Amino acid sequence: MDTSVKKVSSLALMEFLKHGIRYVFSVHPGAIVRGILTAHSALPLKTIIIGEETYVRPSAKGTVRGQSVVPLYPSITKAVQQDLKLYELLALTDALRLGRARERNLAIEELEKRIK
């Protein structure tokens, strides 16, 4: 067995996302800032959930104002501007971090479609 090749177990990842991410990487919406949509304010949940709140990852290049959400890692905001699939996965992850039960359940359904 080659130990230099690392593989992520999709089942273990989904279990962590479902049950742990909101505790390990908890987040509370912050001040109103300009940024890039995230959580249920972004695709793909944006088409399913109509919410009063708008959540954004702070960014000078952002075009929307909303409550700031601290990203999991500082360079995420730049990375999601270059990769639509990554953007959707991380927006769904943010929905798990700060959403209510309905948002979390919908995010889990969408993540399960993408992570196999």
N, CA and C of each residue as an Amber inpcrd file, in Angstrom:
protein
   348
   0.8320000  -1.1820000   0.0000000   0.0000000   0.0000000   0.0000000
   0.8720000   1.2390000   0.0000000   0.5790000   2.1550000  -0.9080000
   1.3450000   3.3950000  -1.0320000   0.8230000   4.4120000  -0.0210000
   1.6280000   4.7240000   0.9790000   1.1960000   5.6580000   2.0280000
   1.3680000   7.1120000   1.6200000   2.0150000   7.3710000   0.4680000
   2.1970000   8.7640000   0.0420000   0.9340000   9.3310000  -0.6190000
   0.0390000   8.4500000  -1.0330000  -1.2030000   8.8950000  -1.6630000
  -2.2900000   8.9750000  -0.6010000  -2.8150000  10.1720000  -0.4360000
  -3.8670000  10.3930000   0.5610000  -5.2080000  10.4380000  -0.1400000
  -6.2000000   9.7590000   0.4160000  -7.5520000   9.7750000  -0.1330000
  -8.5200000  10.1410000   0.9850000  -9.5240000  10.9060000   0.6330000
 -10.5490000  11.2950000   1.5880000 -11.7110000  10.3320000   1.4530000
 -12.1570000   9.8070000   2.5550000 -13.3310000   8.9470000   2.5570000
 -14.5620000   9.8270000   2.4290000 -15.3180000   9.6610000   1.3560000
 -16.4890000  10.5120000   1.1450000 -17.5330000  10.2890000   2.2380000
 -17.6410000   9.0650000   2.7280000 -18.5920000   8.7910000   3.8130000
 -18.1890000   9.5210000   5.0950000 -16.9050000   9.4550000   5.4210000
 -16.4210000  10.1400000   6.6250000 -16.5510000  11.6550000   6.4840000
 -16.2650000  12.1650000   5.2850000 -16.4000000  13.6020000   5.0530000
 -17.8460000  14.0450000   5.2440000 -18.7870000  13.2950000   4.6810000
 -20.2010000  13.6530000   4.8310000 -20.6340000  13.5860000   6.2920000
 -20.1770000  12.6050000   7.0320000 -20.5160000  12.5190000   8.4580000
 -19.9930000  13.7340000   9.2140000 -18.7590000  14.1370000   8.8950000
 -18.2010000  15.3260000   9.5490000 -19.0000000  16.5690000   9.1850000
 -19.3180000  16.7100000   7.9010000 -20.0830000  17.8830000   7.4710000
 -21.4590000  17.9110000   8.1270000 -22.1170000  16.7700000   8.1970000
 -23.4620000  16.7030000   8.7800000 -23.4620000  17.0270000  10.2720000
 -22.4910000  16.4540000  10.9870000 -22.5660000  16.4800000  12.4480000
 -21.4990000  17.3050000  13.1600000 -20.4270000  17.6920000  12.4570000
 -19.3360000  18.3250000  13.1800000 -18.9240000  19.7150000  12.7520000
 -19.0990000  20.0320000  11.4820000 -18.5160000  21.2900000  10.9850000
 -19.0430000  22.5150000  11.7140000 -20.3090000  22.5240000  12.0640000
 -20.8450000  23.7250000  12.7240000 -20.3120000  23.8990000  14.1400000
 -19.7560000  22.8380000  14.7160000 -19.1620000  22.9480000  16.0480000
 -17.6620000  23.2480000  15.9610000 -16.9860000  22.6280000  15.0190000
 -15.5410000  22.8210000  14.8790000 -15.2270000  24.1740000  14.2380000
 -16.0350000  24.5610000  13.2480000 -15.8270000  25.8240000  12.5420000
 -17.0750000  26.6970000  12.6650000 -17.4730000  26.9580000  13.8920000
 -18.6830000  27.7490000  14.1190000 -18.4760000  29.1760000  13.6080000
 -19.5840000  29.7990000  13.2830000 -19.5200000  31.1500000  12.7510000
 -20.7920000  31.8870000  13.1530000 -20.6340000  33.1700000  13.3830000
 -21.7730000  34.0380000  13.6790000 -21.7250000  35.1740000  12.6760000
 -22.8380000  35.4710000  12.0150000 -22.8370000  36.5580000  11.0380000
 -22.3710000  37.8600000  11.6670000 -21.5900000  38.5960000  10.9100000
 -21.0450000  39.8450000  11.4100000 -21.6920000  41.0600000  10.7880000
 -20.9270000  42.1290000  10.6960000 -21.4050000  43.4140000  10.1890000
 -21.7830000  43.3250000   8.7140000 -22.5260000  44.3010000   8.2600000
 -22.8930000  44.3950000   6.8460000 -21.6670000  44.8880000   6.0740000
 -21.2480000  44.0960000   5.0950000 -20.0650000  44.4200000   4.2870000
 -20.3350000  44.0570000   2.8300000 -19.4380000  44.4820000   1.9840000
 -19.4950000  44.0860000   0.5760000 -18.7480000  42.7710000   0.4310000
 -19.2930000  41.8550000  -0.3860000 -18.6190000  40.5830000  -0.5520000
 -19.2550000  39.6950000  -1.6030000 -18.9560000  38.4100000  -1.4780000
 -19.4170000  37.3740000  -2.4060000 -20.4320000  36.5080000  -1.6750000
 -21.5710000  36.2860000  -2.2990000 -22.6430000  35.5190000  -1.6710000
 -22.1720000  34.1560000  -1.1810000 -22.7560000  33.7160000  -0.0550000
 -22.4450000  32.3960000   0.4810000 -23.6540000  31.8530000   1.2360000
 -23.5200000  30.6320000   1.7330000 -24.5760000  29.9280000   2.4640000
 -25.8390000  29.8520000   1.5950000 -26.9970000  30.0560000   2.1760000
 -28.2240000  29.9370000   1.3790000 -28.4960000  31.1640000   0.5160000
 -27.6410000  32.1800000   0.6110000 -27.7630000  33.3480000  -0.2570000
 -27.1190000  33.0980000  -1.6190000 -26.3650000  32.0070000  -1.7440000
 -25.6490000  31.6750000  -2.9790000 -26.2720000  30.4460000  -3.6370000
 -25.8860000  30.2250000  -4.8820000 -26.2990000  29.0010000  -5.5610000
 -25.6130000  27.8140000  -4.9190000 -26.2310000  26.6820000  -4.8190000
 -27.5010000  26.2880000  -5.3990000 -28.7120000  26.5340000  -4.4900000
 -28.5060000  26.8650000  -3.2250000 -29.6370000  27.0260000  -2.2990000
 -30.4570000  28.2870000  -2.5660000 -29.8670000  29.2560000  -3.2100000
 -30.5570000  30.5150000  -3.4900000 -31.8450000  30.2940000  -4.2830000
 -31.8620000  29.2730000  -5.1200000 -33.0460000  28.9920000  -5.9360000
 -34.1190000  28.2430000  -5.1530000 -33.7610000  27.6860000  -3.9990000
 -34.6900000  26.8950000  -3.1880000 -35.2080000  27.6890000  -1.9930000
 -34.3240000  28.4690000  -1.3710000 -34.6400000  29.1840000  -0.1340000
 -34.7010000  30.6820000  -0.4000000 -35.7880000  31.2730000   0.0120000
 -35.9050000  32.7250000  -0.0680000 -35.8050000  33.2380000   1.3690000
 -34.6720000  33.8510000   1.6740000 -34.4410000  34.3230000   3.0340000
 -34.3630000  35.8310000   3.1000000 -34.6000000  36.3480000   4.2770000
 -34.5010000  37.7860000   4.4860000 -33.0440000  38.2180000   4.6250000
 -32.2070000  37.3340000   5.1520000 -30.8050000  37.6610000   5.3620000
 -30.0240000  37.4090000   4.0830000 -28.9770000  38.2020000   3.9090000
 -28.0220000  37.9680000   2.8390000 -26.6710000  37.7800000   3.5020000
 -26.0180000  36.6520000   3.1970000 -24.7110000  36.3550000   3.7690000
 -23.6450000  36.4520000   2.6920000 -22.5100000  37.0630000   3.0450000
 -21.4060000  37.2160000   2.1030000 -20.0810000  36.9030000   2.7940000
 -19.1330000  36.4520000   1.9750000 -17.7460000  36.3920000   2.4150000
 -17.1520000  37.7470000   2.0640000 -16.5810000  38.4550000   3.0140000
 -16.0510000  39.7900000   2.7280000 -15.0430000  39.7750000   1.5760000
 -15.2310000  40.7040000   0.6390000 -14.3210000  40.8150000  -0.4980000
 -14.4660000  42.1880000  -1.1270000 -13.3410000  42.8360000  -1.4050000
 -13.3650000  44.1350000  -2.0750000 -13.9110000  44.0040000  -3.4900000
 -13.8060000  42.8100000  -4.0820000 -14.3070000  42.5750000  -5.4320000
 -15.7720000  42.1430000  -5.4260000 -16.3550000  42.0200000  -4.2470000
 -17.7450000  41.6080000  -4.1490000 -18.6890000  42.6590000  -4.6870000
 -19.8670000  42.1960000  -5.1070000 -20.8480000  43.1010000  -5.7000000
 -22.1240000  43.2020000  -4.8690000 -22.1600000  42.4850000  -3.7530000
 -23.3700000  42.4120000  -2.9380000 -23.0300000  42.8250000  -1.5040000
 -23.9890000  43.4580000  -0.8380000 -23.8170000  43.7920000   0.5760000
 -24.6340000  42.8140000   1.4010000 -24.0520000  42.3410000   2.4760000
 -24.7560000  41.4220000   3.3590000 -23.9730000  41.2170000   4.6380000
 -24.5120000  40.3580000   5.5000000 -23.8280000  40.0630000   6.7540000
 -22.5830000  39.2350000   6.4610000 -21.4760000  39.6270000   7.0620000
 -20.2110000  38.9520000   6.7850000 -20.1560000  37.5810000   7.4590000
 -19.5580000  36.6510000   6.7290000 -19.3200000  35.2980000   7.2190000
 -17.8270000  35.0310000   7.0620000 -17.1620000  34.7560000   8.1600000
 -15.7290000  34.4810000   8.1160000 -15.5120000  33.1570000   7.3860000
 -14.7060000  33.1580000   6.3090000 -14.4820000  31.9150000   5.5720000
 -13.6570000  30.9130000   6.3820000 -13.7340000  29.6600000   5.9770000
 -12.9670000  28.6120000   6.6520000 -11.4650000  28.8920000   6.6000000
 -11.0240000  29.5060000   5.5260000  -9.6070000  29.8170000   5.3380000
  -9.5300000  31.1250000   4.5530000  -8.5750000  32.0000000   4.8570000
  -8.5430000  33.3260000   4.2350000  -8.5260000  33.3350000   2.7040000
  -7.8680000  32.3890000   2.0610000  -7.7540000  32.4180000   0.5970000
  -8.9690000  31.8340000  -0.1180000  -9.9580000  31.3680000   0.6300000
 -11.1500000  30.7840000   0.0130000 -11.8550000  31.7950000  -0.8830000
 -11.9620000  33.0200000  -0.4620000 -12.6830000  34.0290000  -1.2390000
 -12.0780000  34.1840000  -2.6270000 -10.7620000  34.1660000  -2.7270000
 -10.1080000  34.2570000  -4.0340000 -10.3060000  32.9660000  -4.8310000
 -10.1970000  31.8300000  -4.1820000 -10.3140000  30.5410000  -4.8700000
 -11.6990000  30.3320000  -5.4690000 -12.7440000  30.7260000  -4.7600000
 -14.1000000  30.4860000  -5.2660000 -14.4260000  31.3560000  -6.4790000
 -13.6960000  32.4330000  -6.6700000 -13.9060000  33.2790000  -7.8380000
 -13.3750000  32.6160000  -9.1070000 -12.5580000  31.5810000  -8.9490000
 -11.9380000  30.9160000 -10.0880000 -12.5230000  29.5330000 -10.3650000
 -13.3660000  29.0190000  -9.4680000 -13.8680000  27.6480000  -9.6190000
 -15.3160000  27.5730000  -9.1230000 -16.2630000  27.4550000 -10.0440000
 -17.6810000  27.4570000  -9.7040000 -18.0660000  26.2610000  -8.8340000
 -17.5100000  25.0860000  -9.1110000 -17.8410000  23.9030000  -8.3010000
 -17.3710000  24.0730000  -6.8600000 -16.1740000  24.5870000  -6.6970000
 -15.6520000  24.8560000  -5.3530000 -16.5120000  25.8990000  -4.6520000
 -16.9110000  26.9290000  -5.3860000 -17.7710000  27.9820000  -4.8390000
 -19.0530000  27.3780000  -4.2750000 -19.7120000  26.5040000  -5.0410000
 -20.9600000  25.8970000  -4.5800000 -20.7370000  24.9950000  -3.3730000
 -19.6650000  24.1900000  -3.3900000 -19.3790000  23.3160000  -2.2540000
 -19.1450000  24.1080000  -0.9760000 -18.3960000  25.2000000  -1.0770000
 -18.0990000  25.9940000   0.1130000 -19.2970000  26.8240000   0.5620000
 -20.1440000  27.2460000  -0.3680000 -21.3840000  27.9330000   0.0190000
 -22.2930000  26.9640000   0.7740000 -22.3760000  25.7230000   0.2990000
 -23.1680000  24.7030000   0.9970000 -22.5870000  24.4200000   2.3800000
 -21.2680000  24.4000000   2.4680000 -20.6090000  24.1880000   3.7600000
 -20.9200000  25.3400000   4.7120000 -20.9260000  26.5600000   4.2010000
 -21.2970000  27.7010000   5.0430000 -22.7490000  27.6030000   5.4960000
 -23.6110000  27.0620000   4.6540000 -25.0160000  26.8580000   5.0570000
 -25.0930000  25.8830000   6.2260000 -24.2190000  24.8880000   6.2450000
 -24.1740000  23.9530000   7.3770000 -23.6400000  24.6500000   8.6250000
 -22.7020000  25.5630000   8.4630000 -22.0840000  26.2470000   9.5890000
 -23.0340000  27.2140000  10.2730000 -23.9130000  27.8910000   9.5110000
 -24.7190000  28.9240000  10.1490000 -26.2130000  28.8020000   9.9060000
 -26.6380000  27.8250000   9.1250000 -28.0510000  27.7080000   8.8140000
 -28.8810000  27.0630000   9.9130000 -30.1890000  27.2580000   9.7820000
 -31.1450000  26.5750000  10.6550000 -31.3570000  25.1670000  10.1060000
 -32.2110000  24.3940000  10.7560000 -32.4070000  22.9940000  10.3860000
 -32.7720000  22.8380000   8.9100000 -33.7000000  23.6480000   8.4230000
 -34.1290000  23.5220000   7.0180000 -32.9630000  23.7750000   6.0650000
 -32.2080000  24.8420000   6.2910000 -31.0750000  25.1580000   5.4270000
 -30.0270000  24.0550000   5.4840000 -29.7610000  23.5580000   6.6920000
 -28.7720000  22.4820000   6.8380000 -29.2140000  21.2270000   6.0990000
 -30.4830000  20.8460000   6.2320000 -30.9710000  19.6390000   5.5520000
 -30.8850000  19.7660000   4.0390000 -31.2420000  20.9180000   3.5050000
 -31.1420000  21.1340000   2.0630000 -29.6840000  21.1400000   1.6140000
 -28.8090000  21.7310000   2.4190000 -27.3800000  21.7460000   2.0890000
 -26.8160000  20.3260000   2.0850000 -27.2280000  19.5080000   3.0330000
 -26.7660000  18.1150000   3.0800000 -27.2120000  17.3740000   1.8240000
 -28.4640000  17.5480000   1.4270000 -28.9580000  16.9020000   0.2080000
 -28.1200000  17.3050000  -1.0030000 -27.8340000  18.5950000  -1.1160000
 -27.0480000  19.0780000  -2.2530000 -25.6120000  18.5770000  -2.1980000
 -25.0120000  18.5440000  -1.0090000 -23.6520000  18.0470000  -0.8690000
 -23.5770000  16.5590000  -1.2090000 -24.5610000  15.7900000  -0.7790000
 -24.5620000  14.3540000  -1.0870000 -24.6310000  14.1030000  -2.5950000
 -25.2810000  14.9650000  -3.3320000 -25.3220000  14.8330000  -4.7890000
 -23.9380000  15.0550000  -5.3980000 -23.1510000  15.9320000  -4.7610000
 -21.8610000  16.3230000  -5.3280000 -20.6810000  15.4970000  -4.8080000
 -20.7890000  14.9730000  -3.5880000 -19.6700000  14.2300000  -2.9860000
 -20.0300000  12.7460000  -2.9810000 -19.3640000  12.0240000  -3.7800000
 -19.6220000  10.5670000  -3.8620000 -18.3300000   9.8100000  -3.8140000
